Amino acid sequence: MMSTVTMDRAFLDASRFRICFVCTGNICRSPMASAVLRRLAEEHGVADRVLVTSAGVSDYHVGETADERTIDALERSGYPASDHRAKHFTRKWFDRFDLVIALDRGQERVLKQLARDDEARSKVRLLMAFEPDPPTLDVPDPYYSEPETFDAVLAQIESACRRLFRQIHPVLAASRRA
């Protein structure tokens, strides 16, 4: 079943719609997703209406740059990648974001357990759930893989991010005219 985003937040009282992508350590998949969605927002002239970032459910890479293979895959596809620093998603972050997108069901489970209430839990979505018929709901973790796997994971993330962006773009564009 494809996920849909409802934007209950009134854009009149918010400067930007805030999205956080979450993976395990915030050095592979979530930095990729963040770079892809930022680029889509820039290409469609709504970058000033959306804040996109990423974090990990674990804290063991906090402060580190993205994995070199992530940086290489992003740069090969024309995305900037050098400014990323890994961050840890904590319970307080739910108050900062409108949408929290997990890259696999393990992170989705951790995030929903971390959420203090139903409102926070309702912000958690799986990235692959935005695809109409995904073969799996998990974006595979390429960390223990060959560099080529990072390119394949990036392609999967690009496709799902395009679907996500199609849902949020009309509201972002309308808020710009308001």
C-alpha positions in Angstrom: 0.0 0.0 0.0 1.4 3.3 -1.0 2.0 5.9 1.7 0.4 9.3 1.4 1.4 12.5 3.2 -1.3 14.7 4.7 0.0 18.1 5.5 -2.1 19.2 8.5 0.4 22.0 9.4 -0.7 25.3 8.2 2.0 26.9 6.1 0.8 30.3 7.1 2.3 29.8 10.6 5.4 27.9 9.5 8.3 29.1 7.5 9.2 25.6 6.2 8.0 22.0 6.1 10.6 20.0 7.9 11.6 16.5 6.9 14.2 14.2 8.6 15.4 11.0 6.9 16.6 8.4 9.4 18.8 5.3 8.9 21.1 3.4 11.3 24.2 5.5 11.7 23.5 8.5 9.4 26.4 7.8 7.2 25.0 6.0 4.2 21.3 5.9 3.3 19.8 8.9 5.1 22.4 11.4 3.8 21.7 10.1 0.3 17.9 10.7 0.7 18.5 14.1 2.2 20.7 15.1 -0.7 18.2 13.8 -3.3 15.1 15.6 -1.7 17.1 18.8 -1.3 18.0 18.7 -5.0 14.4 18.1 -6.0 13.2 21.1 -4.0 15.9 23.3 -5.6 15.0 22.1 -9.1 11.3 22.9 -8.5 12.0 26.3 -6.9 10.7 25.4 -3.4 14.0 24.9 -1.5 13.1 27.9 0.7 9.8 26.2 1.8 11.3 22.9 3.0 14.1 22.0 5.5 15.6 18.6 4.8 18.1 16.8 7.1 19.0 13.4 8.3 20.0 11.5 11.4 20.6 8.0 12.7 18.9 5.9 15.3 22.3 5.0 16.8 24.9 7.5 18.0 28.1 5.7 17.1 28.9 7.8 14.1 27.9 11.3 15.5 30.1 14.0 14.0 31.5 11.8 11.3 31.2 12.6 7.6 29.2 10.3 5.3 30.9 7.0 4.4 33.3 7.6 1.5 31.4 5.2 -0.7 28.2 7.3 0.0 30.1 10.5 -0.9 31.4 8.9 -4.1 28.0 7.6 -5.2 26.4 11.0 -4.5 29.1 12.9 -6.4 29.0 10.5 -9.3 25.3 11.4 -9.6 25.9 15.1 -9.3 24.8 15.6 -5.6 26.9 17.7 -3.2 28.0 15.5 -0.3 31.0 17.0 1.5 29.2 19.0 4.2 27.3 16.1 5.9 28.0 15.3 9.6 26.2 12.4 11.2 23.6 13.2 13.9 21.6 11.1 16.4 17.8 11.2 16.3 16.4 11.6 19.8 12.9 11.9 21.2 13.1 15.7 21.2 13.5 15.7 17.4 9.9 14.8 16.9 9.0 18.3 17.9 11.3 19.7 15.2 10.0 17.8 12.2 6.8 17.4 10.4 7.8 14.2 8.7 10.3 11.6 9.9 11.2 9.1 7.2 12.8 5.7 8.1 14.8 3.9 5.5 13.9 0.5 6.8 11.4 -1.2 9.1 14.0 -1.6 11.8 14.4 2.2 12.1 10.6 2.6 11.7 10.1 0.3 14.8 12.8 2.2 16.8 11.3 5.6 15.9 7.8 4.6 16.8 9.0 3.2 20.1 10.9 6.4 20.7 7.8 8.6 20.0 6.1 9.8 23.1 2.6 9.9 21.7 0.4 9.1 18.7 1.0 12.5 17.1 4.7 11.9 17.0 4.2 8.3 15.8 2.1 9.6 12.9 5.0 11.5 11.6 7.0 8.3 11.0 6.9 6.9 7.5 8.9 4.4 5.5 10.6 5.8 2.4 9.8 2.8 0.2 6.1 3.1 1.2 5.9 6.0 -1.2 6.5 3.6 -4.1 3.3 2.1 -5.5 4.5 -1.5 -5.6 7.9 -1.8 -3.9 9.5 -5.2 -3.9 10.4 -4.5 -0.3 9.8 -1.8 2.2 13.4 -1.7 3.3 16.1 0.2 1.5 19.1 -2.1 2.0 22.0 -0.9 4.1 25.0 -0.9 1.8 27.6 -0.4 4.6 29.1 -3.9 4.4 28.8 -4.0 0.6 30.8 -3.1 -2.5 30.9 0.4 -3.8 28.5 -0.6 -6.7 25.8 -1.4 -4.2 25.9 2.3 -3.1 24.9 3.3 -6.6 22.0 0.8 -6.6 20.8 2.0 -3.2 21.0 5.6 -4.4 18.9 4.8 -7.5 16.3 3.2 -5.2 16.3 6.2 -2.9 16.0 8.6 -5.9 12.9 6.8 -7.2 11.2 6.8 -3.8 12.1 10.5 -3.1 10.7 11.5 -6.5 7.4 9.9 -5.4 7.5 11.6 -2.0 8.3 14.9 -3.6 5.3 14.6 -6.0 3.1 14.5 -2.9 4.6 17.4 -1.1 5.4 19.7 -4.0 1.9 21.0 -4.6 1.5 22.2 -1.1 5.0 23.7 -1.0 4.4 25.5 -4.3 1.0 26.8 -3.1 2.5 28.0 0.2 5.0 30.1 -1.8 2.2 31.9 -3.6 0.3 32.6 -0.4 
